[in-house]
Amino acid sequence: MQLGLVGLGKMGGNMRERIRRAGHTVVGFDRNPEVSDVKDLAELVGSLEAPRTVWVMVPAGAATQSVVDELGDLLEPGDTVVDGGNSRWTDDEKHAAELGAKGIGFVDAGVSGGVWGLQNGYALMVGGDAEHIARVQPIFDALKPDGPYGYVHAGKVGAGHFSKMVHNGIEYAMMQAYAEGWELLEKIDSVENVREVFRSWQEGTVIRSWLLDLAVNALDEDTHLDKLRGYAEDSGEGRWTVEAAIDNAVPLPAITASLFARFASRQDDSLQMKMIAALRNQFGGHAVESAEK
């Protein structure tokens, strides 16, 4: 299958490589000419045979809207656009309507896997009409992890990104719990090797997880996280999760508290946020701030 891929950053670049390894043809475009296969979107669209599929992996909001608008003018009826970035689900409904008026299909895909996706595969949560998803299924199969799990057609347009948003909200709360436990262990004089306590939890405990493994990786690199500033950004999806909870009267105390904890990190050099920052860097390659800053 042929695929156009727009956005070749940390995830997009690895996704291009994983899809190619599965035997598909990928034509990638990025504003960075050093990684781009073509000079612009027009050349990308022109290099694909109809019916075309173009996957967008750019930042949510204005950047995604700009690409969708340009593709809407370049593509033809029967083509399909996939938004695999972290767009808000309400934007998906807007994009589907805009493209649908031109006969162009739209699929939203929540993608999880971070910088490890090339090796491990990407968990995919997709939304849209079954006929549009069927066009892209070979690419979903190439990206997902081996085995029966890691892919779901979650529902209508917007369902993929809504599911990914909730996934990220849960991720916020899980990271916050590990961070709080780590800080408490660090405060107690009788616990002399906090890193090894975390390592001991990796097997045989109910709290073992990939996030725990990444926490151990971070502590192996910096035992007390002294090199990091206790500051952690929020991606936006945590906020959207809390807003959706308010709109639907669903109580989310743990996720909401974890979001507010990140806000608190911007006021003080928080020990807990050192762990949050370390975990975000481990699984997603997100930037960290040096303690010397």
C-alpha positions in Angstrom: 0.0 0.0 0.0 1.1 3.6 -0.6 0.8 6.2 2.2 1.6 9.9 2.4 2.9 10.8 5.9 3.0 14.5 7.0 5.2 15.2 10.0 8.4 13.2 10.5 9.3 14.2 14.1 10.0 11.8 17.0 7.0 9.6 16.3 6.3 10.3 12.7 9.8 9.4 11.6 9.8 6.1 13.4 6.3 5.3 12.1 7.5 5.8 8.6 10.3 3.3 9.2 8.0 0.7 10.8 5.5 1.0 7.9 8.3 0.6 5.4 9.6 -2.4 7.2 6.2 -4.0 6.7 6.6 -3.7 3.0 4.5 -0.6 2.3 5.6 2.6 0.3 5.7 5.7 2.4 6.2 9.2 1.0 7.0 11.6 3.9 6.8 15.3 4.1 8.3 17.5 6.8 9.2 21.2 7.0 12.7 19.9 7.7 14.1 19.2 4.2 16.8 16.9 5.7 14.2 14.2 6.6 11.5 15.0 4.0 11.0 12.9 0.8 9.3 15.7 -1.1 9.4 19.4 -1.1 5.8 20.1 -0.3 2.3 18.7 0.1 1.5 19.1 -3.5 4.4 16.9 -4.5 3.4 14.4 -1.8 -0.1 14.1 -3.2 1.1 14.0 -6.8 3.4 11.1 -6.0 0.6 8.8 -4.7 -1.8 6.7 -6.8 -5.5 7.2 -6.4 -7.3 6.4 -4.1 -4.8 8.2 -1.8 -4.3 7.9 1.9 -2.5 10.7 3.7 -1.6 10.4 7.5 -1.1 13.7 9.4 1.3 13.7 12.4 1.6 17.4 13.3 0.8 19.3 16.5 -2.8 19.7 17.4 -4.7 22.9 16.7 -3.7 25.4 14.1 -0.9 23.3 12.6 -3.3 20.3 12.0 -6.0 22.6 10.7 -3.6 24.2 8.2 -2.6 20.8 6.8 -6.2 19.5 6.6 -7.2 22.7 4.8 -4.4 22.3 2.2 -5.0 18.6 1.7 -8.7 19.3 1.2 -7.8 21.4 -1.8 -5.2 18.9 -3.2 -7.0 15.5 -2.7 -9.9 14.1 -4.7 -13.1 12.3 -3.9 -12.4 8.7 -2.7 -9.1 9.8 -0.9 -8.7 9.5 2.8 -7.1 11.7 5.5 -6.0 10.2 8.8 -5.2 12.5 11.7 -2.8 10.6 14.0 -1.8 13.6 16.1 -3.2 14.5 19.5 -6.1 16.6 18.2 -9.1 17.3 20.3 -12.1 15.0 19.4 -14.3 18.0 18.6 -11.8 19.1 15.9 -12.2 15.7 14.3 -15.9 16.2 13.8 -15.2 19.5 12.1 -12.5 18.1 9.9 -14.6 15.1 8.9 -17.5 17.4 7.9 -15.1 19.7 5.9 -13.5 16.9 4.0 -16.7 14.9 3.7 -18.3 17.7 1.8 -15.5 17.2 -0.9 -16.0 13.4 -0.9 -12.8 12.8 1.1 -12.9 10.3 4.0 -11.5 11.1 7.4 -10.3 8.9 10.2 -9.0 10.0 13.6 -6.3 7.8 15.2 -5.1 8.1 18.8 -1.5 6.7 18.8 0.5 5.6 21.8 4.0 4.3 21.9 6.3 7.2 22.0 9.9 6.8 21.0 9.6 3.0 21.7 7.0 2.5 19.0 9.4 1.5 16.2 10.6 -1.4 18.3 7.4 -2.4 20.2 4.6 -1.2 17.9 2.0 1.5 18.5 -1.3 1.1 20.3 -4.0 2.5 18.0 -7.4 3.8 18.9 -9.3 4.8 15.7 -12.6 6.5 15.0 -14.6 6.9 11.8 -16.8 5.1 9.3 -16.0 1.4 8.7 -15.4 2.0 4.9 -12.8 4.7 5.6 -11.0 2.6 8.2 -10.9 -0.4 5.9 -8.9 1.7 3.4 -6.2 2.3 6.0 -6.3 -1.1 7.7 -3.0 -2.4 6.2 -1.2 0.6 7.7 -2.9 0.0 11.1 -1.8 -3.6 10.9 1.8 -2.6 10.2 2.0 -0.1 13.1 0.3 -2.1 15.8 2.2 -4.4 18.1 2.5 -8.1 17.2 -0.4 -10.2 18.6 -4.1 -9.7 19.2 -3.9 -6.5 21.2 -3.0 -2.8 20.6 -5.7 -1.9 18.0 -9.4 -0.9 18.3 -12.0 0.7 16.1 -13.4 2.7 19.0 -16.4 4.1 17.3 -17.6 7.2 15.3 -15.4 10.1 14.2 -13.7 11.5 17.3 -13.8 8.2 19.3 -10.2 7.5 18.6 -8.8 10.8 19.9 -11.3 10.8 22.8 -10.1 7.3 23.8 -6.4 8.4 23.5 -7.3 11.5 25.6 -8.7 9.3 28.4 -5.6 7.0 28.1 -3.4 10.0 28.7 -5.5 11.2 31.6 -5.0 7.7 33.2 -1.3 8.0 32.4 -1.1 11.3 34.3 -2.6 9.7 37.4 -0.4 6.6 37.2 2.8 8.7 36.9 1.7 10.9 39.8 1.2 7.9 42.0 4.7 6.6 41.2 6.1 10.0 41.8 4.5 10.5 45.2 5.6 7.1 46.4 9.2 7.8 45.2 9.3 11.1 47.0 8.0 9.5 50.3 10.6 6.8 50.1 13.3 9.4 49.5 12.3 11.2 52.6 12.7 8.3 55.0 16.2 7.8 56.4 15.7 4.0 57.0 15.2 3.4 53.3 18.7 3.5 51.9 18.2 2.4 48.3 15.1 3.7 46.8 16.1 2.8 43.3 16.3 -0.9 44.3 13.0 -0.7 46.0 11.5 0.4 42.7 13.4 -2.4 40.9 12.0 -5.0 43.3 8.5 -4.0 42.3 9.1 -5.0 38.7 8.2 -8.6 39.2 5.5 -10.3 41.3 3.7 -7.1 42.4 0.3 -5.7 41.4 1.8 -2.3 40.5 4.4 -3.6 38.0 4.0 -1.9 34.7 5.9 -0.4 31.7 5.9 3.0 33.5 7.5 1.4 36.5 10.2 -0.1 34.2 10.8 3.3 32.8 11.1 4.8 36.3 13.8 2.3 37.1 15.6 3.2 33.8 15.5 6.9 34.8 16.8 6.1 38.3 19.6 4.0 36.8 20.6 7.1 34.8 20.3 9.5 37.8 19.8 7.8 41.1 18.1 10.7 42.9 17.1 12.6 39.8 19.4 15.4 40.9 20.1 16.5 37.3 16.5 17.3 36.7 14.4 20.4 37.6 11.1 19.4 39.2 9.0 20.8 36.3 6.6 19.0 34.0 4.5 20.3 31.2 1.0 19.1 30.4 0.3 18.0 26.8 -3.3 19.5 26.8 -5.0 16.1 26.8 -5.0 16.1 30.6 -6.9 19.3 30.6 -9.3 18.1 28.0 -10.0 14.9 30.0 -10.9 17.0 33.1 -13.1 19.3 31.0 -14.9 16.3 29.4 -15.5 14.9 32.9 -17.0 18.2 34.0 -19.2 18.3 30.9 -20.4 14.8 31.6 -20.6 15.0 35.4 -18.1 12.1 35.8 -15.9 12.4 38.9 -12.2 12.1 38.1 -10.4 13.1 41.4 -7.1 11.2 40.8 -6.7 12.5 37.2 -7.7 16.0 38.1 -5.3 16.1 41.1 -2.4 14.8 38.8 -3.1 17.7 36.4 -3.1 20.2 39.2 0.2 18.8 40.5 1.8 19.6 37.2 0.6 23.2 37.6 2.2 23.2 41.0 5.5 22.1 39.5 5.7 25.5 37.8 5.9 27.3 41.1 8.5 25.2 43.0 11.2 22.7 42.2 9.0 19.7 43.0 10.6 16.3 43.8 7.6 14.5 42.5 7.8 16.4 39.2 11.4 15.3 38.8 10.0 11.8 38.5 7.2 12.9 36.2 9.7 14.7 34.0 12.0 11.7 33.9 9.1 9.3 33.0 7.9 11.6 30.2 11.5 11.7 28.8 11.8 7.9 29.0 8.6 7.0 27.2 8.1 9.9 24.8 11.5 11.6 24.5 9.9 14.8 25.9 12.4 17.5 26.8 13.5 17.9 30.4 14.9 21.0 32.2 18.3 20.8 33.9 18.4 21.4 37.6 21.1 24.0 36.9 18.7 26.2 35.0 
